[in-house]
Amino acid sequence: MELWRKNLIVCWLGEFTTSCGINIVVPFMPFYIEQMGVKDPGTVALLSGAAFSATFVAAALMAPVWGLLADLHGRKTVMMCTGLGLSVANFFYPFLHSVWLLLLVRLLQGLVSGYNPSANALMARVTPEKKTGWALATLSTGMMGGTLLGPVIGGYLDTTIHIRNTFFVTTASLFLSFLIAALFVKEGPDDRPLAVVTHAKPGPLLAAIDGRFLFIALMTTTCLINVANQSIEPIVSLFVRQLFLRSHTGTGQISLFSGIVISATGVGILLSASLIGRLADRTGCMRVLLLSLLCSGILFVPMAFVQNAWQLMALRFLFGISQAGIMPVVSTLLKKTSPADVFGRVFGYNQAMTYLGMVLGPLLGSLISARLGFAHIFWITAGILLCNFAFIAAAKRKLPAALQPRP
């Protein structure tokens, strides 16, 4: 088997275990905060949003730093360091009894969140040009699948072994990511770190990019699609409870159903990402990206009118299919317009925009739900995605040379 295919399998497993371990806590975070003595629903929603955002604030600030270190000292090295750091940070969760300590640990977790962008940079470097769309789309199913399947595991574990014991499972999952990177990731002979090859400091990033306007548009897209995806996460348990009460079905399995609602998007991504990646390789990345953004924006409109959790699950599943044509295609376009020796920084900044979206999404969802109600989250998110569609359509008119149609 070719080296890049072996690395794809290994990096997929590493990204899945990392994202899954981090996101197991999603469905029961509000209830964990309630166990710490916070009872007001509005305050719980705000603190839950702050807890999610704390990790992503720190991660957004550190992602470019990890990207630079990956360029200078090797992507595998960074994957090992951050995998081990995440497992150590998560070990503290079961022993917390204060919301402020919870926020502190969430910040610490964010500081060492550099695993996935380093894996993306490694695969962008070793994958043949004609296979880039498919490879990065397949790799994205590891990260997004773990992100969105993790809550299902968390909801199930909450009902079986209880919240505090669940954190030991997350620690084991993250330590497994470290072992995967240490034992199985292989960098090729041409992938020596920049510091070893040149003994020089890297130059300005934008000067190396072919097509700055498109670069800015792609980074914006990364941010906004994550705002859309994360906007309901801190309040999904409360929203599902409201739907249960409205339909008179009881509230015994809220954590499990909340996890399934979030993870329905992940199922859509897992089933469609590789196929859409191949489609992007054949028909053009920009076409796939524009269509996916348009569909994503439209799908949020009916979410405002759902009457039960099953309807919300179905719409989140369709949103996952459309989202599968966004993030992998953005990564492919970034590779096509960037030289190999800046891949670490490019994917580091792209991950920073991912985390920025994960900061803004929960905060936006929490604030809107507290002031306007749950339904308005979906209306506002739809508007954001449709504006993003218009921005990418404008960027298409100024494509760099690497993306111009061949005669």
Stockholm file with secondary structure:
# STOCKHOLM 1.0

chainA/1-407         MELWRKNLIVCWLGEFTTSCGINIVVPFMPFYIEQMGVKDPGTVALLSGAAFSATFVAAALMAPVWGLLADLHGRKTVMMCTGLGLSVANFFYPFLHSVWLLLLVRLLQGLVSGYNPSANALMARVTPEKKTGWALATLSTGMMGGTLLGPVIGGYLDTTIHIRNTFFVTTASLFLSFLIAALFVKEGPDDRPLAVVTHAKPGPLLAAIDGRFLFIALMTTTCLINVANQSIEPIVSLFVRQLFLRSHTGTGQISLFSGIVISATGVGILLSASLIGRLADRTGCMRVLLLSLLCSGILFVPMAFVQNAWQLMALRFLFGISQAGIMPVVSTLLKKTSPADVFGRVFGYNQAMTYLGMVLGPLLGSLISARLGFAHIFWITAGILLCNFAFIAAAKRKLPAALQPRP
#=GR chainA/1-407 SS CCHHHHHHHHHHHHHHHHHHHHHTTGGGHHHHHHHTTCCCHHHHHHHHHHHHHHHHHHHHHHHHHHHHHHHHHCHHHHHHHHHHHHHHHHTTGGGCCCHHHHHHHHHHHHHTCCHHHHHHHHHHHHSCGGGHHHHHHHHHHHHHHHHHHHHHHHHHHHHHTCHHHHHHHHHHHHHHHHHHHHHHCCCCTTCCCHHHHHCSCCCCHHHHCSCHHHHHHHHHHHHHHHHHHHTTGGGHHHHHHHHHHHHTCCSTTHHHHHHHHHHHHHHHHHHHHHHHHHHHHHHCHHHHHHHHHHHHHHHHHHHTTCCSHHHHHHHHHHHHHHHTTTHHHHHHHHHHTSCGGGHHHHHHHHHHHHHHHHHHHHHHHHHHHHHTCTHHHHHHHHHHHHHHHHHHHHHGGGCCGGGSCCC
#=GC SS_cons         CCHHHHHHHHHHHHHHHHHHHHHTTGGGHHHHHHHTTCCCHHHHHHHHHHHHHHHHHHHHHHHHHHHHHHHHHCHHHHHHHHHHHHHHHHTTGGGCCCHHHHHHHHHHHHHTCCHHHHHHHHHHHHSCGGGHHHHHHHHHHHHHHHHHHHHHHHHHHHHHTCHHHHHHHHHHHHHHHHHHHHHHCCCCTTCCCHHHHHCSCCCCHHHHCSCHHHHHHHHHHHHHHHHHHHTTGGGHHHHHHHHHHHHTCCSTTHHHHHHHHHHHHHHHHHHHHHHHHHHHHHHCHHHHHHHHHHHHHHHHHHHTTCCSHHHHHHHHHHHHHHHTTTHHHHHHHHHHTSCGGGHHHHHHHHHHHHHHHHHHHHHHHHHHHHHTCTHHHHHHHHHHHHHHHHHHHHHGGGCCGGGSCCC
//
